[in-house]
């Protein structure tokens, strides 16, 4: 079996749902999330050389998910059968605090632009630093800071005070959202 | 108040993961469909085989070639029909640094297969790798390799030999940006050190200890290193970065001292946008690279590029015609010029082979080695080596109609004229076929199996021969 094939099959078997869950944060739509994951898998395994284990391969695929989403690649659906993905989410009591919270955060994410949302997910879900986000998306550090700043401002406006929604601990790229970003425009 | 924002995101992702996992339960497994499509699309960049040219060119330029290096013969007049414009052609000049004692081998004159012996090296020294490239540098043999299958190479995949039977592991970073180095494909000798190319670039001044070379700023890494071209005192590195779906954006970085790197003009790199460079050899006039570039959506066109200086390249093959729907994975000198091989990407499933008298004019072989049932099988030669008057191609014979554990088999083909290829019976060989070859103190040292040797893991065989 070819090198990539074993890694690919193991990745599909073990991590496909997690990748779709991750992509859903970006797309806000299950069918699109599956499309993005499929595109990212094909992109990654069509070209990437250094696929020697599932863990590193997943890293490549996650990066590809972000860029695929941003590039708006939706044209290939050869492997997508959509109907089954429109299953209604598990019913939950309306007063369930976790559900209410999730719905609010999902709605707030969808209020962001694609780049803002991607930077936000990479920062707060993947825990990447600003330089790491910039490298993943192929944009400048300054652009990442700008997107994150705008995103946080909008999210705070929608969600109100939210623990953890701060850019003060962005690793090795500390951000002063009140001066550097807006001022740089 | 909303709970912690990161926790909220994780909760949403977990919820969707659960929903999707349940949805998958009722679906037919589509992994096979993915694999089938990937096999057609995949531009494997792991096909580089005896890529000795760049190192040989550098060595020749500095007059540091001894012994077998003097046998660096030009198999033909080299690229002459359309000489590339060398806007920044570096004239070889004497280096003030100690010249590497490179003994580069051009396989134009390697002994025939029956003249090689197995050196009896304990294969556990190398572990589960296939050796991709071998050079002699600073009085040592240095080899790099990759891991077949899904195993991860522990540590830096390079080894140093004081002789054919004495090998130790080189020292270098095991991971870059959290990803295992895993695979090193090429070695390039320059006046300012030895360079190893995988997805990243590494440099060593002694072959023993290696450090990563950071191209671009640390926060703006340019992408994956695809190839390294050395001519004279100039080393140029081709880098690609994925952009839109199947496209890549190429850039090149160049240095004349190994320390100061400058970004090449975008126009110089643009010729490799959306392209794959899979193998490079030296010609009498510079370098010759083969690979593929798009001929349409997911349709490759085999391609040949030539360069006098490693920085300015010219494509010498057309889009379409005898180059359509195929990749060139490997190139080698041949008794009457050059040969290149690769797989068809489409439905034919047969090997694709080309020959050229001069590196510029290429002709597709019309009599491929064999037919296969294209609905279940395909052949993919990936490596070339030339022993005596015979060129051998090693690669994959894949047939999904066979039992799963036997679906992928290694295969070997041979040609003496570049036009007609025959399958070689592996069981009838006197020794394994050496692919990456170097020379150390008058002894030729070759390694088998070839890069990307498919099927069950094959231990590394170190083979020796004398002139």
Interface residues (C-beta under 8 A of the other chain):
Chain A: X1 X2 X3 X4 X5 X6 X7 X8 X9 X10 X12 X13 X16 X17 X18 X20 X21 X22 X24 X25 X30 X33 X34 X38 X39 X41 X42 X43 X45 X46 X47 X48 X49 X50 X52 X53 X54 X56 X59 X60 X64 X67 X68 X71 X73 X75 X76 X78 X79 X81 X84 X85 X87 X89 X90 X98 X101 X102 X104 X105 X106 X121 X124 X125 X127 X131 X134 X135 X138 X140 X141 X155 X159 X160 X161 X162 X163 X164 X165
Chain B: X1 X2 X3 X4 X5 X6 X7 X8 X9 X10 X11 X12 X13 X14 X15 X16 X17 X18 X19 X20 X21 X22 X23 X24 X26 X27 X30 X31 X33 X34 X35 X37 X38 X41 X42 X43 X44 X45 X46 X146 X147 X148 X149 X150 X151 X152 X153 X178 X179 X180 X181 X182 X183 X185 X198 X199 X218 X219 X220 X221 X224 X241 X242 X243 X244 X245 X246 X248 X396 X407 X408 X452 X454
